[in-house]
Amino acid sequence: MTVIPRFAASLTGRGLRAGLVTNDQGGGLVDTVLAQAHATPVEEVVGGCFCCRFTSLVEAVAAPRGPA
């Protein structure tokens, strides 16, 4: 487990909600797969960096999730 899923698990263990927005630049989506493997909610911004796809980043952060 990498530090990001471990940190997300730590927050969840404290009763907080945590999730990730990933921006893998290759076809493998490594960060997304790692987050999913650790049951961390994840949204993807694909097709460019966060600055070039800022609208997609905002939409991913604002996407509805499960119960609080």
C-alpha positions in Angstrom: 0.0 0.0 0.0 1.3 3.4 -0.9 1.1 6.4 1.4 -2.0 8.0 -0.3 -4.3 4.9 0.2 -2.8 4.5 3.7 -3.6 8.2 4.5 -7.2 7.8 3.1 -7.7 4.6 5.3 -6.4 6.6 8.3 -8.9 9.4 7.7 -11.7 6.8 7.2 -10.7 5.1 10.4 -11.3 8.4 12.2 -14.8 8.7 10.9 -13.9 11.1 8.1 -14.7 10.7 4.4 -11.8 10.4 2.0 -11.4 9.9 -1.7 -8.9 10.5 -4.5 -9.0 12.3 -7.8 -6.3 10.7 -10.0 -4.7 12.0 -13.2 -2.7 9.1 -14.6 -0.9 10.1 -17.8 -0.7 6.6 -19.2 -3.0 3.9 -20.3 -2.4 1.8 -17.1 -4.2 4.0 -14.6 -1.9 2.8 -11.9 -3.1 5.3 -9.2 -6.7 4.5 -9.9 -6.2 0.8 -9.7 -4.3 1.1 -6.4 -7.0 3.3 -4.9 -9.7 0.9 -6.0 -7.8 -2.1 -4.6 -7.9 -0.4 -1.2 -11.6 0.4 -1.4 -10.8 4.2 -1.6 -13.4 6.1 -3.6 -11.7 7.5 -6.8 -12.6 9.8 -9.7 -10.4 10.1 -12.7 -9.4 13.1 -14.8 -8.0 11.8 -18.1 -6.9 13.3 -21.4 -4.6 15.9 -19.9 -3.1 17.4 -16.8 -5.2 19.0 -14.1 -4.5 22.5 -15.3 -5.5 21.7 -18.9 -8.6 19.7 -17.7 -9.5 22.1 -14.8 -13.3 21.8 -15.5 -13.0 18.0 -15.3 -11.1 18.3 -12.0 -13.8 20.6 -10.5 -16.5 18.1 -11.7 -14.7 15.1 -10.2 -14.3 16.9 -6.8 -18.0 17.9 -6.8 -19.3 14.5 -8.0 -21.8 13.0 -5.5 -20.6 10.2 -3.3 -22.2 7.8 -0.9 -23.6 8.8 2.5 -21.6 11.1 4.7 
